[in-house]
Amino acid sequence: MSEQVKGFIDHLSNGANAEAGEAFKDALRDKVAASLDAQRVEVAKNIFNGTPEVHFSDPKPEYAGVSDRTDQVFDDQGQQITFEPNQPTETETQAPVENEVK
């Protein structure tokens, strides 16, 4: 039994109700403080354990290694990207005429 509880009982048995009230408050205050301290320790132990990992960006594409082939290009989803050569327009196929002399 704690000193505050013993003091509380002694004050009650002596008829000192005011002192018994203070002893009761002290005993209750100590019990609450001990409980809060125990809870703080438990929270501190588990604060980062069991927390799910949070990804802040898209996953990086897998590296397939070095290849000698350069005729195929793939995007980050593994889909091949095809490139079509540009078709020359009519104005590009005609040679520019420089100062024609007549």
C-alpha positions in Angstrom: 0.0 0.0 0.0 1.4 3.5 -0.9 2.2 6.2 1.6 -0.7 8.4 0.3 -3.3 5.6 0.8 -1.9 5.0 4.4 -2.1 8.7 5.0 -5.6 8.8 3.7 -6.8 6.0 6.0 -5.0 7.5 9.0 -6.6 11.0 8.4 -10.0 9.4 8.1 -9.6 7.4 11.3 -8.5 10.6 13.1 -11.5 12.5 11.8 -9.3 14.9 9.8 -11.5 15.0 6.7 -9.7 17.9 5.0 -6.3 16.2 5.3 -7.9 12.9 4.2 -9.2 14.7 1.0 -5.8 16.0 0.2 -4.2 12.6 0.8 -6.8 11.0 -1.5 -6.1 13.6 -4.2 -2.3 12.9 -3.9 -2.9 9.1 -4.1 -5.1 9.5 -7.2 -2.7 11.9 -8.8 0.2 9.5 -8.4 -1.9 6.6 -9.7 -2.9 8.5 -12.8 0.7 9.7 -13.4 2.0 6.2 -13.2 -0.6 5.0 -15.6 0.1 7.8 -18.1 3.9 7.0 -17.9 3.2 3.4 -18.6 1.0 4.3 -21.6 3.7 6.7 -22.9 6.3 4.0 -22.8 4.0 1.6 -24.7 3.2 4.2 -27.4 6.9 5.1 -27.8 7.7 1.4 -28.3 5.0 0.9 -31.0 5.0 4.3 -32.7 6.8 3.1 -35.8 6.2 -0.6 -35.6 3.4 -2.0 -37.8 3.0 1.2 -39.8 2.4 0.4 -43.4 5.0 1.5 -45.9 3.9 4.5 -47.9 5.1 4.8 -51.5 5.4 8.4 -52.7 6.1 7.7 -56.3 5.4 5.2 -59.1 7.4 2.0 -58.9 10.6 2.1 -61.0 10.5 0.1 -64.2 12.5 -3.1 -64.2 15.9 -3.0 -65.7 16.2 -5.6 -68.5 19.9 -5.3 -68.9 22.1 -4.0 -71.8 21.0 -5.0 -75.3 22.9 -4.7 -78.6 19.6 -4.0 -80.4 18.8 -0.3 -80.9 16.0 -0.8 -83.4 13.3 -1.2 -80.7 12.3 1.3 -78.0 10.0 0.4 -75.1 8.1 2.7 -72.7 8.1 2.2 -68.9 5.1 -0.1 -69.2 7.0 -2.5 -71.5 5.0 -1.5 -74.7 7.1 -1.1 -77.8 7.2 2.4 -79.3 7.2 2.6 -83.0 8.5 5.5 -85.0 7.4 6.3 -88.5 9.7 8.3 -90.8 8.3 11.6 -91.8 7.0 11.8 -95.4 8.4 14.8 -97.2 5.9 17.4 -98.3 5.7 18.8 -101.8 7.5 22.0 -100.8 10.4 20.0 -99.3 10.8 17.8 -102.4 11.3 20.8 -104.8 14.7 22.3 -104.7 14.7 26.0 -103.9 15.2 28.2 -106.8 18.0 30.7 -106.3 18.1 33.9 -108.2 17.2 32.6 -111.7 18.9 34.4 -114.5 16.9 34.7 -117.7 
